[in-house]
Structures are given as structure tokens and as C-alpha cells.
Amino acid sequence: MNFVAASALKLVELLTWFESSEIRIHQAYNRVTDLLAWAEYEANSATVDKYKKAFKDTADKLRQYYRPTSPSRFTQPGLDFLKAVRVFDFKQVLILPCNELITKIPGADSCHVLAEFAAYKAMAGDVPSETTVVSFWHASSDRFPLLSRLVL
């Protein structure tokens, strides 16, 4: 029981996070891959075989969805999209391979949207860190009309 209570906390926290009404799709991929990294770490460091197996099975299942090495019937169908929408988070855009990711977002292929995206990337580092992603895009709708409509 202690093992389940201690180990399930990460899963319960993630499920609760997904239940929120706050818009956080730009963080979903990161949260799940963090859970995968945690399960892999625990699988390698557990000293009791049944615990090691539980963590390994968890990591294996998440890996099927989020790090497929070959086509799998369990692969997350929106994986490319979940990775890509992180570029709309001004806190993440500065460290992501943006030019590759933006092409995975439906509707982002017009030269006008891409021009707005370039301007957004150039100013993203100046956004105060306490600003929420949603409030940023609402406030930026005049400056980036096509991109903000796509984001929102």
C-alpha cells in the first residue's frame, strides 16, 4: 500500500492537471514526457523486482505513445501536434526547433502566418514571465492577428 500511495502520486497529479479547465495544451507533451522520464528512472533504481516491473511496464506503455520507434497501433495520433503547439508558449519558443515544429500545425503554412511567427519569436523573450500564454495571445491579437487566431 505504501508503494502504491507513494508511486501513484505522480499519476494522480498528472490526471488532476489534465482535468483543469485552464488551457494548457502547450504543456501537455512536456508533462507526459516528464512522467515517462520519471517511470524510466524509477524502473532503473527500484530495488524490489515487482516495483521495478511496475515502473518498467509504465515506462514501456508511455514510450509506445510518446516515443515510438516504429509504427504502433498505440501511438498517440496527435503526437506531432502536441509537440508543435509548444511553440505558442513564449517561455518555450526560444529553446525549441520552431521552424520544424510550426509546419506540423494545421493552418500555419501561409507566408503571412509564418511572417507573424518570425516576429513573435523575435519578441518572445521580452514577455514578462508572470504573463499567461492565453492572456498573451489575447493581448497580442492586434499585433499578430493571423497567428493569434490560429493559437486561440
WOVEN-V952590 format. One line per field, one symbol per residue. ss: DSSP state (A for helix, B for strand, O for the rest). Layout:
# WOVEN-V952590
ss->???
This chain:
# WOVEN-V952590
ss->OAAAAAAAAAAAAAAAAAAOOOOOAAAAAAAAAAAAAAAAAAAAAOOOAAAAAAAAAAAAAAAAAAOOOOOOOOOOOOAAAAAAAAAAOOOOAAAOOAAAAAAAOOOOOOAAAAAAAAAAAAAAAAOOOOOOAAAAAAAOOOOOAAAAAAAO
